[in-house]
């Protein structure tokens, strides 16, 4: 099954993935770069009626629509789950800089962030949009027709950018938040990832030591073919320059479980072996996987058919009960999406992973840690961009490891502020810290272990194996195997999810 095509079908109004071939040595097109965000279908929301006695999500004004199946979170709900105080009174992130890197950016990022902050009673944002390679063309939201940037590419990346900006702010609202946007090619499409890396180089030089970067995009290792090592070495030089000045880099681990794509036209053919993506697999980057926060609700499926034959939601699959607080690995069978993770075929063993050699063997293993990435259990994001496509300003519910990476980056910026107050240098290379024998991972992370929900096979959340939807509407495991979620380090959630008080304390003390 073509996973890209399936995901587009399953999430009818999901954020569009952008395919941009890279310029390889000699000019060959090798790979495609994708944003790792997913948006809950609008069909899951409706005006509230008297029949809606139990609501899973209510979108704030001026929207007001509800869902009885898709759960969502406000900043204070996520902050509370991970051990942070209320948004209205916090000074989290003060004095720190967070850089979020996206193609296109968002034409309404600043205004939408202000509205997000006022809706949730947060402090005034300290926001900057930067365009080191020229301003993207926001007049052509459809990517200039059929060019390599693809239909509605600018609109899709705007959703990614708004998600990154608003949820980095939600965790560290007093930080200086920078959205660095690049203009990808509209015709030949060879500047995608190289442009993003050039923008990161520019930001390393411009912003202060200890800047924390988040990258919610990636491209599969297989798509680079035999040029992978040469390409990665060139790109890694950028990360090494940043680490040398005390910066820290995070990247999303991906949203297609252990499934990748082969080197094909627009990288649209699903591979037959487990796969990981770049840049999260770089040893100079901390890879962020995905979990599903189930806070004050618990999934209770009794049938593995997400949708009825008429397209309506099947309550036997979507059933849930009030109460509970769990955080399993992120694997949503209804949409065929799950946390990325696995073993590199390009990078060999890394010394910082010596303690988990029994898991990673002779490979770089990812992710290193994890955070909420679910769509059912997603985060609220406001948008007013591209009304010709999106309609009136409204709220959406977003997930994907694109939601995970900027939030962990923001939490790490809080730790850098704590280190500064203690007279210490910024964290810099986080991987060397969190794998160290002297680092108290039991205090810093909550281990993610298998959980069973309801009575169906897909209710057993224990790995990142993708689920496929058959002709009968039932979901079954994909032929490509996933990696198990286990006690301790694993290849789906790394060391687990950071618990803010312990994570900040341990990073400060290290």
Order of alpha helices (4+ residues) and beta strands (2+ residues): alpha-beta-beta-beta-beta-beta-alpha-beta-alpha-beta-alpha-beta-alpha-beta-beta-alpha-beta-beta-beta-beta-beta-alpha-beta-beta-beta-beta-alpha-beta-beta-beta-alpha-beta-alpha-alpha-alpha-beta-beta-beta-beta-beta-beta-alpha
